């Protein structure tokens, strides 16, 4: 038997414009970019890690299929000289962001297996404590 009331109810619900709830915000890497570089050389990657989640996360490692190694680094100034030092991790507090930028934290990509030219996208995998990982692509830019 046809039930017009049921049909009207379904159509009315579909037409209300009610949106389904947005999926919960997740850890993300934004604005990732790398400097152009020749094969066999090194480059730096800069990005912003955003953690809108309720728990903190810690970046512990990174890798790329296009490089022999990717390490976390921090630039420090000591006695008027600038030094790059490897760091073990980069914590990101709940609801916070960590910026990887020139003159501060960054990823050092060593032993490039191919040339990186402006317009390329360098694939990366960021690894976090607890076994989580995040895949991303860093846009390759010319130095100037």
C-alpha positions as CSV (number, residue, x, y, z in Angstrom):
1,X,0.0,0.0,0.0
2,X,1.3,3.5,-0.9
3,X,1.8,5.7,2.1
4,X,1.8,9.4,1.0
5,X,2.7,10.6,4.4
6,X,5.9,8.6,4.4
7,X,6.9,9.9,1.0
8,X,6.2,13.5,2.0
9,X,8.2,13.1,5.2
10,X,11.2,11.7,3.2
11,X,11.0,14.5,0.6
12,X,10.7,17.2,3.3
13,X,13.8,15.9,5.1
14,X,15.7,15.9,1.9
15,X,14.7,19.5,1.0
16,X,15.5,21.1,4.4
17,X,19.1,21.7,3.4
18,X,20.3,20.0,6.6
19,X,23.9,19.1,6.2
20,X,25.5,16.0,7.6
21,X,28.0,16.8,10.3
22,X,31.5,17.6,9.2
23,X,34.0,14.9,9.8
24,X,36.2,15.5,12.8
25,X,39.3,17.6,12.1
26,X,42.5,15.5,11.8
27,X,46.2,16.1,12.0
28,X,47.4,17.8,8.8
29,X,50.5,19.2,7.1
30,X,49.9,22.4,5.2
31,X,51.8,24.7,2.9
32,X,54.6,22.2,2.4
33,X,57.3,23.3,0.0
34,X,60.9,22.3,-0.8
35,X,63.8,24.1,-2.5
36,X,64.8,23.0,-6.0
37,X,68.0,20.9,-6.0
38,X,70.2,18.7,-8.2
39,X,70.2,14.9,-7.9
40,X,72.5,13.6,-5.2
41,X,72.3,16.9,-3.3
42,X,70.3,18.1,-0.3
43,X,67.2,20.3,0.1
44,X,65.1,21.6,2.9
45,X,61.3,21.2,3.4
46,X,59.2,23.7,5.2
47,X,55.5,23.2,6.3
48,X,53.0,23.8,9.0
49,X,51.8,20.8,11.2
50,X,48.3,21.4,12.5
51,X,46.8,19.3,15.3
52,X,43.2,20.1,15.9
53,X,42.8,16.8,17.8
54,X,42.2,16.5,21.6
55,X,45.5,14.7,22.1
56,X,49.1,15.8,21.4
57,X,51.2,14.1,18.7
58,X,55.0,14.0,18.2
59,X,56.7,13.9,14.8
60,X,59.5,11.4,15.2
61,X,60.7,10.7,11.7
62,X,60.2,11.4,8.0
63,X,61.1,9.7,4.7
64,X,60.8,10.1,0.9
65,X,61.1,7.5,-1.9
66,X,63.1,10.2,-3.7
67,X,65.8,10.5,-1.1
68,X,68.3,8.4,0.9
69,X,67.2,10.1,4.2
70,X,65.0,12.8,5.6
71,X,65.9,14.1,9.1
72,X,64.4,16.7,11.5
73,X,66.6,19.7,12.0
74,X,66.6,23.0,13.9
75,X,68.6,26.1,13.0
76,X,70.3,27.7,16.0
77,X,72.5,30.9,16.3
78,X,75.4,30.5,18.7
79,X,78.2,33.0,19.1
80,X,77.1,34.9,16.0
81,X,77.2,31.8,13.8
82,X,74.2,29.9,12.4
83,X,74.3,26.1,13.0
84,X,71.9,23.3,11.9
85,X,71.4,20.6,14.5
86,X,69.4,17.4,14.1
87,X,66.5,17.0,16.5
88,X,64.9,13.8,17.6
89,X,61.3,14.9,17.5
90,X,58.8,17.8,17.2
91,X,55.8,17.7,19.6
92,X,52.5,19.3,18.5
93,X,50.2,20.1,21.4
94,X,46.4,19.5,21.1
95,X,44.8,22.3,19.2
96,X,48.1,23.8,18.2
97,X,50.4,24.1,15.2
98,X,54.2,23.8,14.7
99,X,55.8,25.8,11.9
100,X,58.8,24.4,10.0
101,X,60.3,27.4,8.4
102,X,63.6,28.9,7.2
103,X,65.8,29.8,10.2
104,X,64.0,27.3,12.5
105,X,62.7,23.7,12.4
106,X,62.9,22.1,9.0
107,X,63.3,18.7,7.3
108,X,66.6,18.0,5.7
109,X,66.3,15.8,2.6
110,X,69.6,14.2,1.7
111,X,70.9,12.0,-1.1
112,X,68.2,13.0,-3.6
113,X,67.7,10.3,-6.2
114,X,66.5,12.7,-8.8
115,X,66.7,16.4,-9.6
116,X,64.0,18.6,-8.0
117,X,62.8,21.3,-10.4
118,X,60.3,24.1,-9.7
119,X,56.9,22.6,-10.3
120,X,57.7,19.1,-9.0
121,X,56.0,17.6,-6.0
122,X,58.3,15.9,-3.5
123,X,56.5,12.9,-1.8
124,X,57.1,12.6,1.9
125,X,55.8,10.4,4.8
126,X,55.8,11.9,8.2
127,X,55.9,9.4,11.1
128,X,54.5,10.1,14.5
129,X,54.7,8.5,17.9
130,X,52.0,5.8,18.4
131,X,52.6,4.5,14.8
132,X,50.6,7.1,12.9
133,X,51.9,8.4,9.6
134,X,50.9,11.2,7.2
135,X,51.6,11.2,3.5
136,X,52.1,14.6,1.7
137,X,53.7,16.2,-1.3
138,X,55.9,19.3,-0.9
139,X,55.7,21.7,-3.8
140,X,59.2,22.4,-5.2
141,X,60.1,26.0,-5.7
142,X,63.1,27.8,-7.1
143,X,65.2,29.4,-4.4
144,X,64.4,33.0,-5.5
